C-alpha cells in the first residue's frame, strides 16, 4: 500500500533531506542539473515548509512540498503546486506516475483545477537530457507550458496537469497531506 503524508517528525524530515541529497548526488554523477541557488535539503528539514512524502510500506519513495495557490509568476489561476519533487534514484518513472495520479486527485478534492510543477531545464526543452523526461511526463498527462525562471531562480520547464477526481485511488494511495496555503508559502521563498 502506498501513502502520501505530511512529514511531521524531525526523523521523517531528516529522512527526506537525506533522500534529496542522494538524488542530487545521483543527478550530479550523470551530469544532470541540480538546484544551484536553494539549499533544498534544508527546506525539507524546515517544519514550516510542511513537506510531504510518498511511502510504500514505510519506505520513503519521494518527497515534495505541496502548496495551494502560490504566486508562481507564471500560469493563471489557483493550483496545487508541487515544489522540490525528489524521488529515489533509479526508480523515478513509476514514482512520478504515482505522484501524478495522487496530485491530480488531491487537487480535485481541494477544489483546485490544476496541478503545477517545475523541472530543471538547463538546456532547450527539445534536447537531451530533459526531452525524454518531458515526453514521459506528457505521456502521463502533464502539459509542458514552456520554460522560464522557476521558484528557485533556476531555468525550468513549466508543467501543468488537470485535476481529476479518481474515486478508486484511495485503495491504492492513502492520503494524509495538508498542503500549505499561499500565505504560508511566501514565508519559505
HELIX and SHEET records of a PDB file:
HELIX    1   1 UNK A   10  UNK A   29  1                                  20    
HELIX    2   2 UNK A   40  UNK A   45  1                                   6    
HELIX    3   3 UNK A   47  UNK A   49  5                                   3    
HELIX    4   4 UNK A   92  UNK A  109  1                                  18    
HELIX    5   5 UNK A  130  UNK A  139  1                                  10    
HELIX    6   6 UNK A  169  UNK A  171  5                                   3    
HELIX    7   7 UNK A  182  UNK A  186  1                                   5    
SHEET    1   A 8 UNK A 143  UNK A 149  0                                        
SHEET    2   A 8 UNK A 155  UNK A 162 -1                                        
SHEET    3   A 8 UNK A 114  UNK A 120 -1                                        
SHEET    4   A 8 UNK A  80  UNK A  87  1                                        
SHEET    5   A 8 UNK A  59  UNK A  68 -1                                        
SHEET    6   A 8 UNK A  52  UNK A  56 -1                                        
SHEET    7   A 8 UNK A   2  UNK A   6 -1                                        
SHEET    8   A 8 UNK A 173  UNK A 176  1                                        
END                                                                             
